[in-house]
Amino acid sequence: MPQISVVIPCYRVKRQIADVLSNIGPEVSQIFIIDDVCPDSTGDFVRQNFNDPRITVLVNRENLGVGGAVIAGYRVAVASGADVIVKIDGDGQMNPRIIPKFVAPIIRRQADYTKGNRFYDLKNISRMPSARIFGNTLLSFMTKLSTGYWHIFDPTNGFTAIDARLVPHLPLDQVSKRFFFESDMLFRLNTIRAVVMDIPMDACYGEEQSNLKILSVIPDFLFKHTSNFLKRVVYNYFLRDMTLASLELVLGVLLMTFGVVFGGIHWVQSVTEGASAPLGTIMLAALPVLVGLQFILAFLGYDISNIPRNVVSAELPDYECNNKSIIP
């Protein structure tokens, strides 16, 4: 039977952690509580009130952020022999009882990494704060563009599962340690062509306060997504391989740049001299922009269809799986 480990980063979740732990089912072999220098001493609270032999409490020497805490948990879980590592938050917004749904596609070799999506059921969206809906929609589009996983949604969702054999192949030291962690993980997974699958789930919004204020992080996320998009394009379309899409992107950017710069220069001259630009000049500026736009749209069409489809973990050493009872 595969060994399933759960990693729970903890920061100001003392009031909710008991309910989270009590709902983790018997399919889980190990539970790692990562106390990220929690002001409420969640780690000590768990030690004093739970005698579950599956629980191991780790306390970071300094606050590493949610990403840093999860990475610390990943490393310990891998060292402890985990086959699949599930990450859930300690604030009670995720139902641990659906862990089997996240693990099953990985065991079946249908995915390398699974993540929650709270937007599958439209009835659940009405329960979300409007600002969260707007922010998640905007962040989802940015994430699709930067990671290449055009088929996923709800990128900030922290309910995830990963085949533990992939962890050593990821540059964990380079992954963002703060709230950009989930999005940056997707970018890193794309660099190894891992298959990612969305898992429908409900979110429970109670009295807990989320540390992530989506609208406030959009400017910072925009910068990081832009950086990841540029790196992904260079990695996938120029360093690892060159396809027709690579040529379409280069020609599209060059043509659009020429058209915009040429047209801008002559527009300024026309305004300065008070004379209309000749029709030929207008066409010479507009035509490269239109053709360049078509090339870029063709590139995006190829990129959308180029999502990873072959499970990477299928090529790695297998683990024993004699009991399929956890698969729904």
N, C-alpha and C positions, 0 to 999 in steps of 0.2 A: 504493500500500500504506500502511495506517495506520502512523504512527510510534508505536511502543510504548516507553515509558520506564519504567524500574524505579527506585524510590527505596528505599534501604536505610539506615535509621537505625542508627548503630553506637555501642554503649557496652558495653565489656568483651566483645567478640566476636572478638578477634584470632585466637583458636585455631580458630574455625569459619568465618571469612569466606572463606577460600580455597576450601573445598568449595562454599559457596554460589555464589560467582562462577563456578566451573568448571562448574556445572550450569545456568547461564542459557543458553538456546538462541539460535539465530541470528535468531529472530523479533523479538528485542528490539533496538531501535535505539540506545538510550542507557541507561546505568547511572549513577545518581547515588549516591555513597557520602557519607552525611552523618555526619561524625565529630562527635558531640555532646560535645566535650571529653572524649573517651575516655581513661581513665587508661592504657590499653595502646597509645595512639597508633595505632589501627586505620587511620586515614587515611594516615599515613606508611607503614605496612606495605604497604598496597595500592599506593601510589605506587611503592615500591621493588621490588615483586615481580610486578606485573602491567603488561603493555604493551598491553592490550586498548584500542584507540582509542575504544571505546564508553564507557569508564569516565571519569567526572569526580569528583574528590574535593573535597568542600566541608567546611570545618572551622568549626563555630560558635565565636563569640567567648566565649560562655558556655553552660553546660548548659541546654538548653531543655526537656528531657524528650522522651519518644518522640513526643508529639504535636507539640511545637514543631519537632523535627527533621524530621518528615514534612511539616509545613506549609512549612518552608523548601525541602524537596525539591520539593513541588508547585509552588511559585512558580517555581523555576528550570526545572522541566520544561515548564511552560506557556510560559515565555519562550523556551524552546528549540524550540518548535513541536510538542510532544507531542500526540498525538491521544487516547491512552489511557495512564493512569499506574497502574502496578502498585506496590503497596507490600508488601515482604516484610521479615522480620526477618533479622538477620545471625547469629542463634544456631544455625542449622541445623535448626530444628524445622519448617521449611516446605520443600517440594520445589519448586525453581524450574522443574522440567521440566513442571509442570502449569500454568504461566502461560497457555498457550493456552486452557485451560478457563475461566479467569477473564476473558479478553479477548473470547472468542467471543460471549457474549450481548450485550456492549456494541456490538460491530461489527455484529451482526445487528439492533440496535435492539430487543432484548428486555429490556434493563435499562440503567439509568444507572450503577449501582454494584453490584459483586459482592463477596462476602465468603466466606471459608471457613467450613465447618461440620464439625467433627471428630466429630459425633455421629450422622451418617447411618448408618454401618456399626456395628452393635452389637458386632461382634467387636473393633473398635478401642477401645471404651470400657474393656474389661478391662485395657488397658495403661496407662490413665490413673491417676494417684494419686487415692485416694478423696476427699481434700480438694478436689482440682481439680474432680472430678465434681460434688460437692455445691455448691461455690462457683459453678461455671458454671451449674448449674441455677437457683440462686437469682438470680444476676445476669441470666440470660436472661429470667426472669419480670419482673423490675424493668425491663429494657430494653424488653420488649414493651409494658408499660404506659406508659412514659415517651416512647417514640419513635413508637408507633402502628404499628410493623411487627410485627404479631402472628404472622406466618408465618415469622419467622427464629429462629435459635437460635445459641448459642455467640457471644455479643456481644463478648467480649474477643479474638476471633480477629483477628490482625493481618495476615492474608493478604487483601488487598483490591485492587480495581481500580476506577477511576473514569473516566468520560468527561471528558477534560480541559476540554471546553467548559463543564462545570458549575462548575469550580473558581472562576472569577471571580464566580459568583453566590452563593457561600457566604461567610458572615461569618467568614473564617479568623481574624481578630484576636480573635474572641469564643469560638472553639472551645477546649475544655480542652486544655492543653499537656502534661499528664502522663498517667497510666495510664487516665484516663477518656476519652481521646481517641476511641477507636473508638466508644464508646457515644454520646458527644456528637456525633460526626459523623453518626450515624444520626438523631439528633434534628434536626440542622441540615438534613439531606437531606429529612426529612419536611416541613420548613417550605416547601420548594420543590416538594413532591410528587414527588420523584424515586422511580423504581422500583428496589427493592433485591432482589437474588436471592442465595440461599445456594448455594454450590458445595461439593459433598462432597469431603472431603480426609482424608488420614491425617496424623497428627502423629508426628514422630520425637523421642522423648525419649532423649537421651544423657546425657553428663556435664555439659552446660551447665546453668547455674543461672539460672532465670527471675528477673527483677527484680520481677515482679509476684507478690505474695503475696496470693492471692485472698481468703482468709478475713480478712486484716488490713484489706483495703480496703472490705469490705462496708459498714461504718457510713458511711464517707465517700461511697461510691457511692449508698447509700440516700438520703442528703440531696440529692445532686445529681440523682438520678433523680426524686425528689419535686418538686424545683424545675422540672425539664424537663417533667414531666407537667402541672403547673399551667400553665406557659407554653404548652404545646402545646394544651391544652384552650381556653385563652383565645384563642389565635391562630386555631385551626381552627373553633371552634364559636361564637365571639362577635364576633370582629373581622372575619374574612374572610367568614364565612357564618353564618347561623342556620337551624337545621333543627329538626325535631321532637325530635331527640336533644338539642339544646340545652335545650329546655323540659323534657324528661324529667330531665336532670341537675339543673336548678335546682329543680324540684319534689321530686325525690328527696332532695337535700341538705336542703332546707327541712323536709320532712316528717320525715326521720330526726333532724335536729337538734332539732325541736320535741318529738318523741316521747322522745328520750333525756333532754333537759333537763327536760321536764315529769315524766317518770317518775322521774328521779333526785331531783328536789325532793321529790316525794311519798313516795319510798322513805325518804329521810332523815327526813321528818316522821313516818312510820310507826314507824321505829326509835326515834326520840327519844321519841315518845308511847307506845310499846309497844302500838300498836293496828294491826290489819290495815287496809290501804287498801281502800276500797269497790271493788266489781267494776267499776263504771262508770269509776272513775279508772284502774284497770288497763287497761281496754279503750281508754280515751282515750290512754293512753301507748303501748300495743302496736300499735294499728291504724296510726298514722302511720309507725311504724318499719317495719312489714311492707309497707305500700304504697310507702313511700319506697325500700325495698330493691328492690322490683319495678321502679320507675322507673330506679334506678341500673343494675340488671342489663340493662334494655332499652337504656340508653345504651351500656353496654359491648358489647352485641350489635351495635349499629350501628357502634361504633368498630372492632370487630374486622373487620367487613365493609367498612370504609372505607379499606383500605390503598391506596396509590397504584398505579394500574394502567396509566396512560398514560405512556410514556417521554418525559421532558422533553426529552432531547437530540434527539428526533426533530423538534422545532420549531426547533432551532438550526441554523446554517449547516453544511452537510454537508462531509465531508472525502473525499478521493480514496480509493477502496478497490478497486483493480484486481486485487489478489492475495488470494484467500480461502484460501490454502493453510494458514494457521495455524489455521483453524477445524476442530476435530476432527469 
